[in-house]
Amino acid sequence: MLTAPIHHHLNLTGQNVLTYGSWGLTLVLLAVAVHLGRKGERTPFYLLVVLAAMVAALAEPLYDVGFSLYFYSTHGMQTTFTAFGIPQPVWAYSGYAVLYAAPAIYICRKIQQGTLTRSGLFAVAGVEFLMSCAFEIAGINVGTYTYWGPHVFRIFHYPVVIGLLEAAQVVCFAVAAAQLRQRVNSTKGLLALFVIFPVTFFAANFGAGAAVIIGIHAQHTTRLLVTLTTLVSIGCAATLIRLAASFLPAAAQQAETETATAGGVVGRLNAETTAQ
């Protein structure tokens, strides 16, 4: 069995790039969230989406154990706490904001505006997958962490199943958050986002990802077993995205709704003109 590379050298320059880069982007994201909240409805919803993602990063060690992820922890690591023998870097929280909260805000805003269809959500999921690949491939190859388990289907050392699971997780969280927003009218009610994020995070990663987790941790596992379980998890991730998309209208249905709405507006205007 492979073991975590606890003595692997940490690239301090790579750590600084991830730390300053992700926290800089997080500050921008927080400013955008506040700005969006002040427009129209004056809601803290978008800000809470970002904060919920950042707070949920405290549970990152559970994910690390499940997917055999280890943050290199040799001299010079900037860490916050250690759990299960895995030290957590200071950029974990900002990473959650950039990688998960930012696309979730986009999805929620489009749903609120009524402009996101099922096909549009699939496209956003694809972009999130590419974002995950870019972010994690960079983090892995600059020497800050690794997925050390017997994963298959790697691109530049990054298991692509991780990106698909992350895309499913973000989509599920965003759709659930949008549903919550439509049903509550108070800031107190929106605090449920702090529960919804970890629930959807682990439901997707440990639910859809259960097969691959078992595959990489099974005693005397084989490449064939890991390959088969990875394919099962990929299929489950795709199913989750499709189920989340069912909460949105198809393009044809949206067009009919917009036509009916426009017709109703024209009818009211005509009636008002006639009355005058």
NORCORNOR-V292339 format. One record per pair of residues at least 6 apart in sequence whose ideal C-beta (glycine too) atoms are under 8 Angstrom apart, sorted by the first residue. I is the first residue (numbers start at 1). GAP is how many residues later the second one is. D is the distance in Angstrom with one decimal. If there is no record, write none. Layout:
i:I gap:GAP d:D
i:I gap:GAP d:D
This chain:
i:1 gap:218 d:7.8
i:2 gap:66 d:7.6
i:2 gap:146 d:5.8
i:2 gap:147 d:6.4
i:2 gap:148 d:6.4
i:3 gap:145 d:7.8
i:4 gap:64 d:7.5
i:4 gap:66 d:4.4
i:4 gap:81 d:7.4
i:4 gap:82 d:7.6
i:4 gap:144 d:5.8
i:5 gap:65 d:6.0
i:5 gap:67 d:7.3
i:5 gap:141 d:6.4
i:5 gap:143 d:5.6
i:6 gap:64 d:7.0
i:6 gap:67 d:6.7
i:6 gap:79 d:7.6
i:7 gap:67 d:6.9
i:8 gap:62 d:7.9
i:8 gap:64 d:5.0
i:8 gap:66 d:7.1
i:8 gap:138 d:7.3
i:9 gap:63 d:6.8
i:9 gap:65 d:5.5
i:9 gap:134 d:7.0
i:10 gap:62 d:3.9
i:10 gap:63 d:6.6
i:10 gap:64 d:4.7
i:10 gap:65 d:7.6
i:10 gap:66 d:6.2
i:10 gap:67 d:5.4
i:10 gap:133 d:6.7
i:10 gap:134 d:6.6
i:11 gap:61 d:7.7
i:11 gap:131 d:5.6
i:11 gap:132 d:3.1
i:11 gap:133 d:6.2
i:12 gap:64 d:4.9
i:13 gap:129 d:7.4
i:14 gap:125 d:7.6
i:14 gap:128 d:3.1
i:14 gap:129 d:4.9
i:14 gap:130 d:4.8
i:15 gap:61 d:7.4
i:15 gap:62 d:7.0
i:15 gap:63 d:6.5
i:15 gap:74 d:7.0
i:15 gap:76 d:7.6
i:15 gap:129 d:5.4
i:17 gap:125 d:6.4
i:18 gap:71 d:7.5
i:18 gap:73 d:4.6
i:18 gap:77 d:7.3
i:18 gap:120 d:7.8
i:18 gap:121 d:5.9
i:18 gap:124 d:7.4
i:18 gap:126 d:5.9
i:19 gap:59 d:6.5
i:19 gap:70 d:7.4
i:19 gap:71 d:5.8
i:19 gap:72 d:4.5
i:19 gap:75 d:7.7
i:22 gap:69 d:4.8
i:22 gap:72 d:3.9
i:22 gap:73 d:5.2
i:22 gap:75 d:7.7
i:22 gap:76 d:5.4
i:23 gap:68 d:6.8
i:23 gap:71 d:4.5
i:25 gap:69 d:7.2
i:25 gap:72 d:7.7
i:25 gap:73 d:4.9
i:25 gap:77 d:8.0
i:26 gap:24 d:7.7
i:26 gap:28 d:7.7
i:26 gap:67 d:7.9
i:26 gap:68 d:4.2
i:26 gap:71 d:4.4
i:26 gap:72 d:6.2
i:29 gap:21 d:5.9
i:29 gap:68 d:5.7
i:29 gap:69 d:6.8
i:29 gap:72 d:6.7
i:29 gap:73 d:5.6
i:29 gap:76 d:7.8
i:30 gap:17 d:7.0
i:30 gap:20 d:5.9
i:30 gap:67 d:7.8
i:32 gap:14 d:7.7
i:32 gap:73 d:7.7
i:33 gap:13 d:3.9
i:33 gap:14 d:4.4
i:33 gap:16 d:7.0
i:33 gap:17 d:5.1
i:33 gap:72 d:6.5
i:34 gap:12 d:7.7
i:34 gap:13 d:5.7
i:36 gap:10 d:4.6
i:36 gap:69 d:7.4
i:36 gap:73 d:6.9
i:37 gap:6 d:5.3
i:37 gap:7 d:5.4
i:37 gap:8 d:6.4
i:37 gap:9 d:5.1
i:37 gap:10 d:5.6
i:43 gap:138 d:7.7
i:43 gap:144 d:8.0
i:43 gap:147 d:7.5
i:44 gap:143 d:5.6
i:44 gap:146 d:6.5
i:45 gap:63 d:7.4
i:45 gap:132 d:7.9
i:45 gap:136 d:5.5
i:45 gap:145 d:5.7
i:45 gap:148 d:7.9
i:46 gap:59 d:5.4
i:46 gap:62 d:7.5
i:46 gap:63 d:7.7
i:48 gap:142 d:5.4
i:48 gap:143 d:7.1
i:48 gap:145 d:4.9
i:48 gap:146 d:7.6
i:49 gap:52 d:5.4
i:49 gap:55 d:5.7
i:49 gap:56 d:5.6
i:49 gap:59 d:6.8
i:49 gap:128 d:6.1
i:49 gap:144 d:6.1
i:50 gap:47 d:5.3
i:50 gap:51 d:4.4
i:50 gap:55 d:7.3
i:51 gap:143 d:7.6
i:52 gap:49 d:7.6
i:52 gap:141 d:4.2
i:52 gap:142 d:4.8
i:52 gap:144 d:7.3
i:52 gap:145 d:4.4
i:53 gap:43 d:4.5
i:53 gap:44 d:5.5
i:53 gap:47 d:4.8
i:53 gap:48 d:3.9
i:53 gap:51 d:7.3
i:53 gap:144 d:5.8
i:54 gap:39 d:4.5
i:54 gap:40 d:7.4
i:54 gap:42 d:5.6
i:54 gap:43 d:5.3
i:54 gap:47 d:7.5
i:55 gap:139 d:6.0
i:55 gap:142 d:7.8
i:56 gap:40 d:6.5
i:56 gap:138 d:7.7
i:56 gap:141 d:4.6
i:56 gap:142 d:4.7
i:56 gap:145 d:6.0
i:57 gap:31 d:7.9
i:57 gap:35 d:4.8
i:57 gap:36 d:4.5
i:57 gap:38 d:7.4
i:57 gap:39 d:4.3
i:59 gap:139 d:5.8
i:59 gap:142 d:7.7
i:59 gap:143 d:7.7
i:60 gap:28 d:6.0
i:60 gap:32 d:5.3
i:60 gap:36 d:7.8
i:61 gap:22 d:3.8
i:61 gap:23 d:5.0
i:61 gap:25 d:5.3
i:61 gap:27 d:6.6
i:62 gap:22 d:7.9
i:62 gap:140 d:7.2
i:63 gap:6 d:6.9
i:63 gap:138 d:7.9
i:63 gap:139 d:7.9
i:63 gap:142 d:6.2
i:64 gap:6 d:6.9
i:64 gap:7 d:7.6
i:64 gap:20 d:7.0
i:64 gap:22 d:4.7
i:65 gap:19 d:5.1
i:65 gap:21 d:7.2
i:66 gap:139 d:7.1
i:66 gap:140 d:6.2
i:66 gap:143 d:7.2
i:66 gap:147 d:4.9
i:67 gap:80 d:6.3
i:67 gap:82 d:7.0
i:67 gap:92 d:8.0
i:67 gap:95 d:6.6
i:67 gap:138 d:7.6
i:67 gap:142 d:7.3
i:67 gap:145 d:7.9
i:67 gap:146 d:6.7
i:67 gap:149 d:7.6
i:68 gap:79 d:5.9
i:68 gap:80 d:5.3
i:68 gap:81 d:3.0
i:68 gap:83 d:7.4
i:68 gap:148 d:5.9
i:68 gap:149 d:7.6
i:69 gap:17 d:7.7
i:69 gap:76 d:6.3
i:69 gap:77 d:7.4
i:69 gap:78 d:5.4
i:69 gap:79 d:7.6
i:70 gap:16 d:6.1
i:70 gap:75 d:6.2
i:70 gap:76 d:6.1
i:70 gap:78 d:5.6
i:71 gap:6 d:7.4
i:71 gap:8 d:7.9
i:71 gap:15 d:6.5
i:71 gap:16 d:5.8
i:71 gap:17 d:6.9
i:71 gap:18 d:5.3
i:71 gap:73 d:6.8
i:71 gap:74 d:4.4
i:72 gap:71 d:6.8
i:72 gap:72 d:6.0
i:72 gap:73 d:5.9
i:72 gap:74 d:7.5
i:73 gap:6 d:7.0
i:73 gap:14 d:4.4
i:77 gap:10 d:6.2
i:77 gap:12 d:6.8
i:78 gap:11 d:6.4
i:78 gap:12 d:4.7
i:79 gap:8 d:4.3
i:79 gap:9 d:6.0
i:79 gap:10 d:6.0
i:79 gap:11 d:6.9
i:80 gap:8 d:5.2
i:80 gap:9 d:7.6
i:80 gap:10 d:5.8
i:80 gap:12 d:7.5
i:81 gap:6 d:7.7
i:81 gap:7 d:5.7
i:82 gap:6 d:6.9
i:89 gap:55 d:7.1
i:89 gap:56 d:7.7
i:95 gap:40 d:7.2
i:98 gap:37 d:7.4
i:99 gap:32 d:6.4
i:99 gap:33 d:6.4
i:99 gap:36 d:5.5
i:99 gap:67 d:7.2
i:100 gap:66 d:7.5
i:100 gap:69 d:7.3
i:100 gap:70 d:5.4
i:100 gap:73 d:7.1
i:100 gap:97 d:7.9
i:100 gap:101 d:7.9
i:103 gap:21 d:6.5
i:103 gap:24 d:7.1
i:103 gap:25 d:4.9
i:103 gap:28 d:6.9
i:103 gap:67 d:5.4
i:103 gap:71 d:7.2
i:104 gap:66 d:5.7
i:104 gap:69 d:5.6
i:104 gap:70 d:4.1
i:104 gap:73 d:6.4
i:106 gap:18 d:6.8
i:107 gap:9 d:6.7
i:107 gap:14 d:7.0
i:107 gap:17 d:5.8
i:107 gap:63 d:7.7
i:107 gap:64 d:7.0
i:107 gap:67 d:3.7
i:107 gap:68 d:7.1
i:107 gap:71 d:7.1
i:108 gap:66 d:5.5
i:108 gap:69 d:5.5
i:108 gap:70 d:4.7
i:108 gap:73 d:6.9
i:110 gap:6 d:3.7
i:110 gap:10 d:7.0
i:110 gap:14 d:8.0
i:111 gap:63 d:7.7
i:111 gap:64 d:7.3
i:111 gap:67 d:4.2
i:111 gap:137 d:7.0
i:112 gap:66 d:6.7
i:112 gap:69 d:7.0
i:114 gap:140 d:7.6
i:114 gap:143 d:7.9
i:116 gap:8 d:7.7
i:116 gap:132 d:5.9
i:117 gap:131 d:5.9
i:117 gap:132 d:5.9
i:117 gap:133 d:6.3
i:117 gap:134 d:4.8
i:117 gap:137 d:5.3
i:118 gap:127 d:4.2
i:118 gap:128 d:7.4
i:118 gap:130 d:5.1
i:118 gap:131 d:7.2
i:118 gap:132 d:5.5
i:118 gap:133 d:7.5
i:119 gap:131 d:7.8
i:119 gap:132 d:5.9
i:120 gap:128 d:7.7
i:121 gap:50 d:6.5
i:121 gap:54 d:7.8
i:121 gap:120 d:7.5
i:121 gap:123 d:7.0
i:121 gap:124 d:4.8
i:121 gap:127 d:5.8
i:122 gap:119 d:6.9
i:122 gap:123 d:6.5
i:124 gap:47 d:7.3
i:125 gap:42 d:4.6
i:125 gap:43 d:7.4
i:125 gap:45 d:7.7
i:125 gap:46 d:5.2
i:125 gap:116 d:5.1
i:126 gap:41 d:7.5
i:128 gap:38 d:6.9
i:128 gap:39 d:4.4
i:128 gap:42 d:5.1
i:128 gap:43 d:7.3
i:129 gap:34 d:4.8
i:129 gap:35 d:6.1
i:129 gap:37 d:7.4
i:129 gap:38 d:4.3
i:130 gap:33 d:7.9
i:132 gap:30 d:7.0
i:132 gap:31 d:3.9
i:132 gap:34 d:4.5
i:132 gap:35 d:6.6
i:133 gap:22 d:6.8
i:133 gap:25 d:6.4
i:133 gap:27 d:7.1
i:133 gap:30 d:4.9
i:136 gap:22 d:5.2
i:136 gap:26 d:6.8
i:136 gap:27 d:7.2
i:137 gap:18 d:6.9
i:137 gap:19 d:4.8
i:137 gap:20 d:7.6
i:137 gap:21 d:4.8
i:139 gap:6 d:6.0
i:140 gap:6 d:5.8
i:140 gap:7 d:7.4
i:140 gap:16 d:7.2
i:140 gap:17 d:5.1
i:140 gap:18 d:5.7
i:141 gap:15 d:5.9
i:141 gap:16 d:6.7
i:146 gap:11 d:6.8
i:147 gap:10 d:7.5
i:147 gap:11 d:7.1
i:147 gap:12 d:5.4
i:147 gap:15 d:6.9
i:149 gap:67 d:4.1
i:149 gap:68 d:7.3
i:150 gap:66 d:5.4
i:150 gap:71 d:6.2
i:150 gap:73 d:7.1
i:150 gap:76 d:5.4
i:151 gap:8 d:3.7
i:151 gap:10 d:7.2
i:151 gap:61 d:7.8
i:151 gap:65 d:6.2
i:151 gap:75 d:7.0
i:151 gap:79 d:7.4
i:152 gap:7 d:7.3
i:152 gap:71 d:6.5
i:152 gap:74 d:5.3
i:152 gap:75 d:5.1
i:152 gap:78 d:5.6
i:153 gap:6 d:6.3
i:153 gap:7 d:5.0
i:153 gap:8 d:6.4
i:153 gap:74 d:7.8
i:153 gap:77 d:6.1
i:154 gap:6 d:7.2
i:159 gap:71 d:7.7
i:161 gap:48 d:7.4
i:161 gap:51 d:5.6
i:161 gap:69 d:5.0
i:161 gap:72 d:5.6
i:161 gap:73 d:5.7
i:161 gap:76 d:7.6
i:164 gap:69 d:7.9
i:164 gap:70 d:5.6
i:164 gap:73 d:4.4
i:164 gap:74 d:7.3
i:165 gap:39 d:5.9
i:165 gap:40 d:5.2
i:165 gap:43 d:6.0
i:165 gap:44 d:4.9
i:165 gap:68 d:6.8
i:165 gap:72 d:5.1
i:166 gap:39 d:7.7
i:167 gap:70 d:7.1
i:167 gap:74 d:6.8
i:168 gap:36 d:4.7
i:168 gap:40 d:5.9
i:168 gap:69 d:4.1
i:168 gap:70 d:7.6
i:168 gap:72 d:4.2
i:168 gap:73 d:5.2
i:168 gap:76 d:7.8
i:169 gap:31 d:6.1
i:169 gap:32 d:5.4
i:169 gap:34 d:7.9
i:169 gap:35 d:3.7
i:169 gap:36 d:5.9
i:171 gap:69 d:7.3
i:171 gap:70 d:5.2
i:171 gap:73 d:4.8
i:171 gap:74 d:7.7
i:172 gap:28 d:4.4
i:172 gap:31 d:6.9
i:172 gap:32 d:5.5
i:172 gap:68 d:6.0
i:172 gap:72 d:5.2
i:173 gap:23 d:6.5
i:173 gap:24 d:5.7
i:173 gap:27 d:4.2
i:173 gap:28 d:6.9
i:175 gap:69 d:4.5
i:175 gap:72 d:5.4
i:175 gap:73 d:7.7
i:176 gap:20 d:5.2
i:176 gap:24 d:5.7
i:177 gap:16 d:5.9
i:177 gap:19 d:6.1
i:179 gap:68 d:6.9
i:180 gap:9 d:7.4
i:180 gap:10 d:7.0
i:180 gap:12 d:5.8
i:180 gap:13 d:6.8
i:180 gap:16 d:6.5
i:181 gap:9 d:7.1
i:183 gap:6 d:7.8
i:184 gap:6 d:6.1
i:184 gap:8 d:7.5
i:204 gap:33 d:7.1
i:204 gap:36 d:5.9
i:206 gap:7 d:6.9
i:207 gap:29 d:7.3
i:207 gap:33 d:7.9
i:208 gap:25 d:5.8
i:208 gap:28 d:3.6
i:208 gap:29 d:4.7
i:208 gap:31 d:7.5
i:208 gap:32 d:5.4
i:209 gap:24 d:5.0
i:209 gap:27 d:7.6
i:209 gap:28 d:7.5
i:210 gap:23 d:7.3
i:210 gap:26 d:7.9
i:211 gap:18 d:4.1
i:211 gap:19 d:7.5
i:211 gap:21 d:3.9
i:211 gap:22 d:4.7
i:211 gap:25 d:7.1
i:212 gap:14 d:7.3
i:212 gap:17 d:5.0
i:212 gap:18 d:4.8
i:212 gap:20 d:7.4
i:212 gap:21 d:4.1
i:214 gap:15 d:6.2
i:215 gap:6 d:6.3
i:215 gap:10 d:5.4
i:215 gap:11 d:4.5
i:215 gap:13 d:7.2
i:215 gap:14 d:3.0
i:215 gap:15 d:6.5
i:216 gap:10 d:5.8
i:216 gap:13 d:7.8
i:218 gap:7 d:6.3
i:249 gap:8 d:6.8
